[in-house]
């Protein structure tokens, strides 16, 4: 597991984009081999898996970005820290 963490830690956005395109291409190739009568169930299954993985990833990303914005926003320079914000 440490090797995986080291690999991910050294990866760039471009590395993850290339990985995403690679996985998408593999999905397209596999879809070509699905028989015509089973394409609809395969589409439904793929859609469910897509949303089941997308939603948690986007929630995690959203919370990470909100934390980053909150920590680096201009008002943190005026008030010193987020604990002293006037609306908290």
N, C-alpha and C positions, 0 to 999 in steps of 0.2 A: 504494500500500500504506500510505503514511503517513496518508492520509485515513481509511482503514478503521481503523487503529490509534487515531486520534483519536476516531472515532465510538464504537468499543468502549470506549475509556478513559472516555468521558463517559457511558456507558450505566449504568443502574441495574439491579438485579435485576428490577424490574417491567418494564423495557424488554425484557429477555430472556424473561421470562414471556409477555409479549404476542406476541413474535416466535414463541415456541414454539407458542402456541395458534393463531396465524395459519398456521404451517406444518402443524400437525395438521389444521386445517380444510381446507386445500388438499388434503391427502392424502385426507380423507374425501370431498371433492367428486370427486376423480379416481377414487376407488374406486367411485363410483356408475356410472361409465361403463365399467367393466370387464365384458365379457360373462360370463354365468353359467358357461360352460364353462372360462373362464380365471381364475376367482376363486381357486382353490386354488394354482396356480402364482404368481399375484400375491401371495397371502398369504405363501407361502414366501419369495419374493424380498424382500418388505417386512420380514418377520421377520429375515432374514439381514442386511439393511442396518441395521435397528434395532440389533441386537446388535453388529454390526461398528462402529457409531459410538458406541454406549452404553458399551461396555467401555473403550475408550481415554479417553473423557471422564470416566468415573467413576474410573479409575485416576489420572488427572491431578488430579481434584478431591480424591480421598482423600489423595494425597501432599501437596497444598497444605494441606489441613485439618490433617493430622498435623503438618506443619511449623509451622503457625500455633499449634496447641495446645501443641506442644513449646516454642515461643518465648515463649508467654504464660502457661504453667502456673505455679501457685504456687511450685513448687520452684525456678524460675529466680530468684525473689526471694531465696530462702534461700541458694542456692549461687552466685548471681551470673551464671553462664552455663551453657549445656548441656554444655560440655566438662568441667565439674567434677562432674557427677552421680555419685553413689556407685555406681550399677550399671553405668556405662560402663567 
